[in-house]
């Protein structure tokens, strides 16, 4: 997910997307704990996407979004 794509979304859409990613992160964690996770790289991608969304939400709140 690119930051430019995320900046075109509304804060409500970003919040919904953030919630979905957190659920996905939880599911990945559970799969890892039970030994069913095949694609370990998804942890890193999901974590970075969450950080990206949180950063853009905070930029919008501060009014510094470009």
PyMOL Python script that loads the backbone (N, CA, C, O; Angstrom):
from pymol import cmd

cmd.read_pdbstr("""\
ATOM      1  N   UNK A   1       0.840  -1.169   0.000  1.00  0.00           N
ATOM      2  CA  UNK A   1       0.000   0.000   0.000  1.00  0.00           C
ATOM      3  C   UNK A   1       0.890   1.239   0.000  1.00  0.00           C
ATOM      4  O   UNK A   1       1.804   1.355   0.817  1.00  0.00           O
ATOM      5  N   UNK A   2       0.622   2.157  -0.911  1.00  0.00           N
ATOM      6  CA  UNK A   2       1.442   3.356  -0.996  1.00  0.00           C
ATOM      7  C   UNK A   2       0.809   4.499  -0.219  1.00  0.00           C
ATOM      8  O   UNK A   2      -0.413   4.577  -0.091  1.00  0.00           O
ATOM      9  N   UNK A   3       1.644   5.377   0.292  1.00  0.00           N
ATOM     10  CA  UNK A   3       1.158   6.507   1.065  1.00  0.00           C
ATOM     11  C   UNK A   3       0.307   7.435   0.203  1.00  0.00           C
ATOM     12  O   UNK A   3      -0.660   8.016   0.696  1.00  0.00           O
ATOM     13  N   UNK A   4       0.647   7.581  -1.070  1.00  0.00           N
ATOM     14  CA  UNK A   4      -0.133   8.458  -1.941  1.00  0.00           C
ATOM     15  C   UNK A   4      -1.563   7.927  -2.108  1.00  0.00           C
ATOM     16  O   UNK A   4      -2.505   8.713  -2.200  1.00  0.00           O
ATOM     17  N   UNK A   5      -1.727   6.610  -2.147  1.00  0.00           N
ATOM     18  CA  UNK A   5      -3.062   6.014  -2.222  1.00  0.00           C
ATOM     19  C   UNK A   5      -3.840   6.296  -0.944  1.00  0.00           C
ATOM     20  O   UNK A   5      -5.037   6.579  -0.986  1.00  0.00           O
ATOM     21  N   UNK A   6      -3.159   6.218   0.179  1.00  0.00           N
ATOM     22  CA  UNK A   6      -3.815   6.410   1.467  1.00  0.00           C
ATOM     23  C   UNK A   6      -4.210   7.866   1.691  1.00  0.00           C
ATOM     24  O   UNK A   6      -5.232   8.142   2.319  1.00  0.00           O
ATOM     25  N   UNK A   7      -3.414   8.790   1.189  1.00  0.00           N
ATOM     26  CA  UNK A   7      -3.717  10.203   1.390  1.00  0.00           C
ATOM     27  C   UNK A   7      -4.983  10.638   0.658  1.00  0.00           C
ATOM     28  O   UNK A   7      -5.596  11.642   1.021  1.00  0.00           O
ATOM     29  N   UNK A   8      -5.376   9.891  -0.366  1.00  0.00           N
ATOM     30  CA  UNK A   8      -6.582  10.241  -1.112  1.00  0.00           C
ATOM     31  C   UNK A   8      -7.851   9.760  -0.410  1.00  0.00           C
ATOM     32  O   UNK A   8      -8.952  10.092  -0.848  1.00  0.00           O
ATOM     33  N   UNK A   9      -7.722   8.995   0.653  1.00  0.00           N
ATOM     34  CA  UNK A   9      -8.873   8.472   1.384  1.00  0.00           C
ATOM     35  C   UNK A   9      -9.285   9.422   2.505  1.00  0.00           C
ATOM     36  O   UNK A   9      -8.495  10.251   2.957  1.00  0.00           O
ATOM     37  N   UNK A  10     -10.521   9.289   2.939  1.00  0.00           N
ATOM     38  CA  UNK A  10     -11.029  10.097   4.043  1.00  0.00           C
ATOM     39  C   UNK A  10     -10.567   9.479   5.370  1.00  0.00           C
ATOM     40  O   UNK A  10     -10.191   8.307   5.413  1.00  0.00           O
ATOM     41  N   UNK A  11     -10.595  10.260   6.438  1.00  0.00           N
ATOM     42  CA  UNK A  11     -10.211   9.701   7.749  1.00  0.00           C
ATOM     43  C   UNK A  11     -11.069   8.509   8.168  1.00  0.00           C
ATOM     44  O   UNK A  11     -10.571   7.587   8.815  1.00  0.00           O
ATOM     45  N   UNK A  12     -12.339   8.518   7.810  1.00  0.00           N
ATOM     46  CA  UNK A  12     -13.212   7.390   8.166  1.00  0.00           C
ATOM     47  C   UNK A  12     -12.785   6.121   7.426  1.00  0.00           C
ATOM     48  O   UNK A  12     -12.774   5.033   8.002  1.00  0.00           O
ATOM     49  N   UNK A  13     -12.436   6.267   6.157  1.00  0.00           N
ATOM     50  CA  UNK A  13     -11.965   5.122   5.385  1.00  0.00           C
ATOM     51  C   UNK A  13     -10.651   4.592   5.944  1.00  0.00           C
ATOM     52  O   UNK A  13     -10.434   3.382   6.002  1.00  0.00           O
ATOM     53  N   UNK A  14      -9.779   5.503   6.352  1.00  0.00           N
ATOM     54  CA  UNK A  14      -8.495   5.092   6.919  1.00  0.00           C
ATOM     55  C   UNK A  14      -8.692   4.338   8.234  1.00  0.00           C
ATOM     56  O   UNK A  14      -8.008   3.351   8.506  1.00  0.00           O
ATOM     57  N   UNK A  15      -9.628   4.814   9.035  1.00  0.00           N
ATOM     58  CA  UNK A  15      -9.900   4.155  10.308  1.00  0.00           C
ATOM     59  C   UNK A  15     -10.443   2.746  10.081  1.00  0.00           C
ATOM     60  O   UNK A  15     -10.072   1.809  10.788  1.00  0.00           O
ATOM     61  N   UNK A  16     -11.316   2.605   9.096  1.00  0.00           N
ATOM     62  CA  UNK A  16     -11.859   1.283   8.762  1.00  0.00           C
ATOM     63  C   UNK A  16     -10.750   0.355   8.271  1.00  0.00           C
ATOM     64  O   UNK A  16     -10.687  -0.812   8.658  1.00  0.00           O
ATOM     65  N   UNK A  17      -9.883   0.885   7.421  1.00  0.00           N
ATOM     66  CA  UNK A  17      -8.773   0.101   6.900  1.00  0.00           C
ATOM     67  C   UNK A  17      -7.812  -0.298   8.022  1.00  0.00           C
ATOM     68  O   UNK A  17      -7.288  -1.412   8.032  1.00  0.00           O
ATOM     69  N   UNK A  18      -7.589   0.609   8.955  1.00  0.00           N
ATOM     70  CA  UNK A  18      -6.719   0.315  10.093  1.00  0.00           C
ATOM     71  C   UNK A  18      -7.292  -0.829  10.925  1.00  0.00           C
ATOM     72  O   UNK A  18      -6.558  -1.719  11.356  1.00  0.00           O
ATOM     73  N   UNK A  19      -8.588  -0.800  11.146  1.00  0.00           N
ATOM     74  CA  UNK A  19      -9.238  -1.863  11.910  1.00  0.00           C
ATOM     75  C   UNK A  19      -9.094  -3.206  11.200  1.00  0.00           C
ATOM     76  O   UNK A  19      -8.827  -4.221  11.844  1.00  0.00           O
ATOM     77  N   UNK A  20      -9.266  -3.221   9.889  1.00  0.00           N
ATOM     78  CA  UNK A  20      -9.112  -4.453   9.115  1.00  0.00           C
ATOM     79  C   UNK A  20      -7.684  -4.994   9.207  1.00  0.00           C
ATOM     80  O   UNK A  20      -7.475  -6.199   9.352  1.00  0.00           O
ATOM     81  N   UNK A  21      -6.707  -4.092   9.120  1.00  0.00           N
ATOM     82  CA  UNK A  21      -5.311  -4.527   9.198  1.00  0.00           C
ATOM     83  C   UNK A  21      -4.962  -5.067  10.573  1.00  0.00           C
ATOM     84  O   UNK A  21      -4.182  -6.012  10.689  1.00  0.00           O
ATOM     85  N   UNK A  22      -5.529  -4.479  11.612  1.00  0.00           N
ATOM     86  CA  UNK A  22      -5.270  -4.988  12.960  1.00  0.00           C
ATOM     87  C   UNK A  22      -5.867  -6.378  13.148  1.00  0.00           C
ATOM     88  O   UNK A  22      -5.270  -7.233  13.802  1.00  0.00           O
ATOM     89  N   UNK A  23      -7.059  -6.602  12.567  1.00  0.00           N
ATOM     90  CA  UNK A  23      -7.657  -7.937  12.626  1.00  0.00           C
ATOM     91  C   UNK A  23      -6.786  -8.931  11.870  1.00  0.00           C
ATOM     92  O   UNK A  23      -6.566 -10.055  12.320  1.00  0.00           O
ATOM     93  N   UNK A  24      -6.295  -8.497  10.716  1.00  0.00           N
ATOM     94  CA  UNK A  24      -5.419  -9.345   9.911  1.00  0.00           C
ATOM     95  C   UNK A  24      -4.136  -9.676  10.685  1.00  0.00           C
ATOM     96  O   UNK A  24      -3.658 -10.810  10.650  1.00  0.00           O
ATOM     97  N   UNK A  25      -3.594  -8.688  11.373  1.00  0.00           N
ATOM     98  CA  UNK A  25      -2.388  -8.898  12.161  1.00  0.00           C
ATOM     99  C   UNK A  25      -2.645  -9.923  13.268  1.00  0.00           C
ATOM    100  O   UNK A  25      -1.799 -10.777  13.535  1.00  0.00           O
ATOM    101  N   UNK A  26      -3.800  -9.837  13.904  1.00  0.00           N
ATOM    102  CA  UNK A  26      -4.153 -10.792  14.944  1.00  0.00           C
ATOM    103  C   UNK A  26      -4.255 -12.206  14.370  1.00  0.00           C
ATOM    104  O   UNK A  26      -3.757 -13.164  14.961  1.00  0.00           O
ATOM    105  N   UNK A  27      -4.913 -12.322  13.202  1.00  0.00           N
ATOM    106  CA  UNK A  27      -5.050 -13.629  12.566  1.00  0.00           C
ATOM    107  C   UNK A  27      -3.690 -14.215  12.202  1.00  0.00           C
ATOM    108  O   UNK A  27      -3.467 -15.416  12.355  1.00  0.00           O
ATOM    109  N   UNK A  28      -2.781 -13.367  11.719  1.00  0.00           N
ATOM    110  CA  UNK A  28      -1.429 -13.836  11.396  1.00  0.00           C
ATOM    111  C   UNK A  28      -0.713 -14.329  12.650  1.00  0.00           C
ATOM    112  O   UNK A  28      -0.006 -15.336  12.619  1.00  0.00           O
ATOM    113  N   UNK A  29      -0.902 -13.610  13.746  1.00  0.00           N
ATOM    114  CA  UNK A  29      -0.271 -14.004  15.001  1.00  0.00           C
ATOM    115  C   UNK A  29      -0.789 -15.356  15.478  1.00  0.00           C
ATOM    116  O   UNK A  29      -0.027 -16.191  15.964  1.00  0.00           O
ATOM    117  N   UNK A  30      -2.106 -15.559  15.332  1.00  0.00           N
ATOM    118  CA  UNK A  30      -2.690 -16.836  15.741  1.00  0.00           C
ATOM    119  C   UNK A  30      -2.213 -17.973  14.833  1.00  0.00           C
ATOM    120  O   UNK A  30      -1.937 -19.073  15.313  1.00  0.00           O
ATOM    121  N   UNK A  31      -2.116 -17.717  13.531  1.00  0.00           N
ATOM    122  CA  UNK A  31      -1.613 -18.735  12.618  1.00  0.00           C
ATOM    123  C   UNK A  31      -0.169 -19.096  12.950  1.00  0.00           C
ATOM    124  O   UNK A  31       0.226 -20.259  12.869  1.00  0.00           O
ATOM    125  N   UNK A  32       0.606 -18.092  13.323  1.00  0.00           N
ATOM    126  CA  UNK A  32       2.001 -18.344  13.670  1.00  0.00           C
ATOM    127  C   UNK A  32       2.095 -19.196  14.937  1.00  0.00           C
ATOM    128  O   UNK A  32       2.920 -20.105  15.030  1.00  0.00           O
ATOM    129  N   UNK A  33       1.247 -18.890  15.894  1.00  0.00           N
ATOM    130  CA  UNK A  33       1.276 -19.613  17.161  1.00  0.00           C
ATOM    131  C   UNK A  33       0.882 -21.077  16.993  1.00  0.00           C
ATOM    132  O   UNK A  33       1.365 -21.944  17.722  1.00  0.00           O
ATOM    133  N   UNK A  34       0.002 -21.348  16.028  1.00  0.00           N
ATOM    134  CA  UNK A  34      -0.435 -22.729  15.821  1.00  0.00           C
ATOM    135  C   UNK A  34       0.385 -23.445  14.759  1.00  0.00           C
ATOM    136  O   UNK A  34       0.139 -24.614  14.463  1.00  0.00           O
ATOM    137  N   UNK A  35       1.355 -22.747  14.188  1.00  0.00           N
ATOM    138  CA  UNK A  35       2.235 -23.361  13.207  1.00  0.00           C
ATOM    139  C   UNK A  35       1.638 -23.459  11.814  1.00  0.00           C
ATOM    140  O   UNK A  35       2.103 -24.263  11.006  1.00  0.00           O
ATOM    141  N   UNK A  36       0.624 -22.666  11.512  1.00  0.00           N
ATOM    142  CA  UNK A  36      -0.037 -22.738  10.218  1.00  0.00           C
ATOM    143  C   UNK A  36       0.393 -21.629   9.261  1.00  0.00           C
ATOM    144  O   UNK A  36      -0.054 -21.602   8.114  1.00  0.00           O
ATOM    145  N   UNK A  37       1.242 -20.725   9.708  1.00  0.00           N
ATOM    146  CA  UNK A  37       1.626 -19.574   8.888  1.00  0.00           C
ATOM    147  C   UNK A  37       2.711 -19.969   7.897  1.00  0.00           C
ATOM    148  O   UNK A  37       3.783 -20.429   8.293  1.00  0.00           O
ATOM    149  N   UNK A  38       2.435 -19.790   6.614  1.00  0.00           N
ATOM    150  CA  UNK A  38       3.396 -20.142   5.578  1.00  0.00           C
ATOM    151  C   UNK A  38       4.156 -18.911   5.069  1.00  0.00           C
ATOM    152  O   UNK A  38       5.314 -19.016   4.664  1.00  0.00           O
ATOM    153  N   UNK A  39       3.507 -17.757   5.093  1.00  0.00           N
ATOM    154  CA  UNK A  39       4.112 -16.540   4.548  1.00  0.00           C
ATOM    155  C   UNK A  39       4.465 -15.585   5.691  1.00  0.00           C
ATOM    156  O   UNK A  39       3.683 -14.699   6.039  1.00  0.00           O
ATOM    157  N   UNK A  40       5.622 -15.775   6.251  1.00  0.00           N
ATOM    158  CA  UNK A  40       6.057 -15.011   7.419  1.00  0.00           C
ATOM    159  C   UNK A  40       6.257 -13.534   7.082  1.00  0.00           C
ATOM    160  O   UNK A  40       6.129 -12.683   7.962  1.00  0.00           O
ATOM    161  N   UNK A  41       6.566 -13.218   5.833  1.00  0.00           N
ATOM    162  CA  UNK A  41       6.814 -11.837   5.442  1.00  0.00           C
ATOM    163  C   UNK A  41       5.574 -10.952   5.584  1.00  0.00           C
ATOM    164  O   UNK A  41       5.690  -9.727   5.575  1.00  0.00           O
ATOM    165  N   UNK A  42       4.401 -11.549   5.714  1.00  0.00           N
ATOM    166  CA  UNK A  42       3.180 -10.762   5.855  1.00  0.00           C
ATOM    167  C   UNK A  42       3.145  -9.998   7.180  1.00  0.00           C
ATOM    168  O   UNK A  42       2.494  -8.957   7.275  1.00  0.00           O
ATOM    169  N   UNK A  43       3.846 -10.509   8.210  1.00  0.00           N
ATOM    170  CA  UNK A  43       3.941  -9.794   9.486  1.00  0.00           C
ATOM    171  C   UNK A  43       4.506  -8.398   9.267  1.00  0.00           C
ATOM    172  O   UNK A  43       3.921  -7.403   9.693  1.00  0.00           O
ATOM    173  N   UNK A  44       5.639  -8.342   8.605  1.00  0.00           N
ATOM    174  CA  UNK A  44       6.339  -7.082   8.390  1.00  0.00           C
ATOM    175  C   UNK A  44       5.512  -6.133   7.528  1.00  0.00           C
ATOM    176  O   UNK A  44       5.416  -4.944   7.831  1.00  0.00           O
ATOM    177  N   UNK A  45       4.920  -6.647   6.464  1.00  0.00           N
ATOM    178  CA  UNK A  45       4.114  -5.817   5.577  1.00  0.00           C
ATOM    179  C   UNK A  45       2.920  -5.220   6.318  1.00  0.00           C
ATOM    180  O   UNK A  45       2.630  -4.031   6.185  1.00  0.00           O
ATOM    181  N   UNK A  46       2.238  -6.041   7.089  1.00  0.00           N
ATOM    182  CA  UNK A  46       1.066  -5.579   7.827  1.00  0.00           C
ATOM    183  C   UNK A  46       1.452  -4.534   8.863  1.00  0.00           C
ATOM    184  O   UNK A  46       0.770  -3.522   9.018  1.00  0.00           O
ATOM    185  N   UNK A  47       2.542  -4.782   9.565  1.00  0.00           N
ATOM    186  CA  UNK A  47       3.000  -3.843  10.585  1.00  0.00           C
ATOM    187  C   UNK A  47       3.342  -2.487   9.968  1.00  0.00           C
ATOM    188  O   UNK A  47       3.008  -1.445  10.532  1.00  0.00           O
ATOM    189  N   UNK A  48       4.002  -2.500   8.821  1.00  0.00           N
ATOM    190  CA  UNK A  48       4.377  -1.249   8.160  1.00  0.00           C
ATOM    191  C   UNK A  48       3.158  -0.533   7.599  1.00  0.00           C
ATOM    192  O   UNK A  48       3.100   0.696   7.637  1.00  0.00           O
ATOM    193  N   UNK A  49       2.179  -1.273   7.078  1.00  0.00           N
ATOM    194  CA  UNK A  49       0.954  -0.655   6.585  1.00  0.00           C
ATOM    195  C   UNK A  49       0.186   0.030   7.716  1.00  0.00           C
ATOM    196  O   UNK A  49      -0.351   1.123   7.541  1.00  0.00           O
ATOM    197  N   UNK A  50       0.143  -0.627   8.874  1.00  0.00           N
ATOM    198  CA  UNK A  50      -0.521  -0.030  10.033  1.00  0.00           C
ATOM    199  C   UNK A  50       0.178   1.267  10.420  1.00  0.00           C
ATOM    200  O   UNK A  50      -0.480   2.275  10.681  1.00  0.00           O
ATOM    201  N   UNK A  51       1.487   1.248  10.458  1.00  0.00           N
ATOM    202  CA  UNK A  51       2.251   2.449  10.812  1.00  0.00           C
ATOM    203  C   UNK A  51       2.008   3.565   9.794  1.00  0.00           C
ATOM    204  O   UNK A  51       1.864   4.729  10.167  1.00  0.00           O
ATOM    205  N   UNK A  52       1.962   3.205   8.511  1.00  0.00           N
ATOM    206  CA  UNK A  52       1.721   4.188   7.458  1.00  0.00           C
ATOM    207  C   UNK A  52       0.362   4.864   7.633  1.00  0.00           C
ATOM    208  O   UNK A  52       0.248   6.085   7.523  1.00  0.00           O
ATOM    209  N   UNK A  53      -0.656   4.067   7.906  1.00  0.00           N
ATOM    210  CA  UNK A  53      -2.002   4.610   8.077  1.00  0.00           C
ATOM    211  C   UNK A  53      -2.066   5.501   9.309  1.00  0.00           C
ATOM    212  O   UNK A  53      -2.654   6.581   9.262  1.00  0.00           O
ATOM    213  N   UNK A  54      -1.466   5.060  10.411  1.00  0.00           N
ATOM    214  CA  UNK A  54      -1.481   5.866  11.626  1.00  0.00           C
ATOM    215  C   UNK A  54      -0.765   7.195  11.420  1.00  0.00           C
ATOM    216  O   UNK A  54      -1.197   8.223  11.944  1.00  0.00           O
ATOM    217  N   UNK A  55       0.323   7.180  10.664  1.00  0.00           N
ATOM    218  CA  UNK A  55       1.059   8.400  10.374  1.00  0.00           C
ATOM    219  C   UNK A  55       0.198   9.371   9.575  1.00  0.00           C
ATOM    220  O   UNK A  55       0.157  10.563   9.882  1.00  0.00           O
ATOM    221  N   UNK A  56      -0.483   8.875   8.562  1.00  0.00           N
ATOM    222  CA  UNK A  56      -1.311   9.741   7.727  1.00  0.00           C
ATOM    223  C   UNK A  56      -2.504  10.284   8.498  1.00  0.00           C
ATOM    224  O   UNK A  56      -2.886  11.439   8.313  1.00  0.00           O
ATOM    225  N   UNK A  57      -3.097   9.466   9.361  1.00  0.00           N
ATOM    226  CA  UNK A  57      -4.197   9.942  10.201  1.00  0.00           C
ATOM    227  C   UNK A  57      -3.710  11.075  11.095  1.00  0.00           C
ATOM    228  O   UNK A  57      -4.393  12.089  11.242  1.00  0.00           O
ATOM    229  N   UNK A  58      -2.538  10.910  11.690  1.00  0.00           N
ATOM    230  CA  UNK A  58      -1.991  11.964  12.553  1.00  0.00           C
ATOM    231  C   UNK A  58      -1.642  13.215  11.756  1.00  0.00           C
ATOM    232  O   UNK A  58      -1.803  14.326  12.260  1.00  0.00           O
ATOM    233  N   UNK A  59      -1.175  13.061  10.536  1.00  0.00           N
ATOM    234  CA  UNK A  59      -0.909  14.222   9.686  1.00  0.00           C
ATOM    235  C   UNK A  59      -2.205  14.973   9.394  1.00  0.00           C
ATOM    236  O   UNK A  59      -2.234  16.203   9.419  1.00  0.00           O
ATOM    237  N   UNK A  60      -3.263  14.237   9.119  1.00  0.00           N
ATOM    238  CA  UNK A  60      -4.549  14.878   8.830  1.00  0.00           C
ATOM    239  C   UNK A  60      -5.068  15.628  10.044  1.00  0.00           C
ATOM    240  O   UNK A  60      -5.617  16.722   9.911  1.00  0.00           O
ATOM    241  N   UNK A  61      -4.899  15.046  11.235  1.00  0.00           N
ATOM    242  CA  UNK A  61      -5.332  15.715  12.456  1.00  0.00           C
ATOM    243  C   UNK A  61      -4.549  17.006  12.689  1.00  0.00           C
ATOM    244  O   UNK A  61      -5.096  18.012  13.139  1.00  0.00           O
ATOM    245  N   UNK A  62      -3.255  16.951  12.372  1.00  0.00           N
ATOM    246  CA  UNK A  62      -2.394  18.122  12.576  1.00  0.00           C
ATOM    247  C   UNK A  62      -2.556  19.138  11.454  1.00  0.00           C
ATOM    248  O   UNK A  62      -2.158  20.294  11.598  1.00  0.00           O
ATOM    249  N   UNK A  63      -3.136  18.714  10.344  1.00  0.00           N
ATOM    250  CA  UNK A  63      -3.327  19.612   9.222  1.00  0.00           C
ATOM    251  C   UNK A  63      -2.100  19.780   8.352  1.00  0.00           C
ATOM    252  O   UNK A  63      -1.985  20.775   7.636  1.00  0.00           O
ATOM    253  N   UNK A  64      -1.186  18.836   8.396  1.00  0.00           N
ATOM    254  CA  UNK A  64       0.049  18.949   7.618  1.00  0.00           C
ATOM    255  C   UNK A  64       0.067  17.993   6.440  1.00  0.00           C
ATOM    256  O   UNK A  64       1.104  17.820   5.798  1.00  0.00           O
ATOM    257  N   UNK A  65      -1.067  17.369   6.147  1.00  0.00           N
ATOM    258  CA  UNK A  65      -1.089  16.433   5.016  1.00  0.00           C
ATOM    259  C   UNK A  65      -0.918  17.174   3.708  1.00  0.00           C
ATOM    260  O   UNK A  65      -1.468  18.259   3.518  1.00  0.00           O
ATOM    261  N   UNK A  66      -0.145  16.577   2.799  1.00  0.00           N
ATOM    262  CA  UNK A  66       0.081  17.252   1.525  1.00  0.00           C
ATOM    263  C   UNK A  66      -0.836  16.752   0.448  1.00  0.00           C
ATOM    264  O   UNK A  66      -0.770  17.223  -0.687  1.00  0.00           O
TER     265      UNK A  66
END
""", "prot")
cmd.dss("prot")
cmd.show_as("cartoon", "prot")
cmd.util.cbc("prot")
cmd.orient("prot")
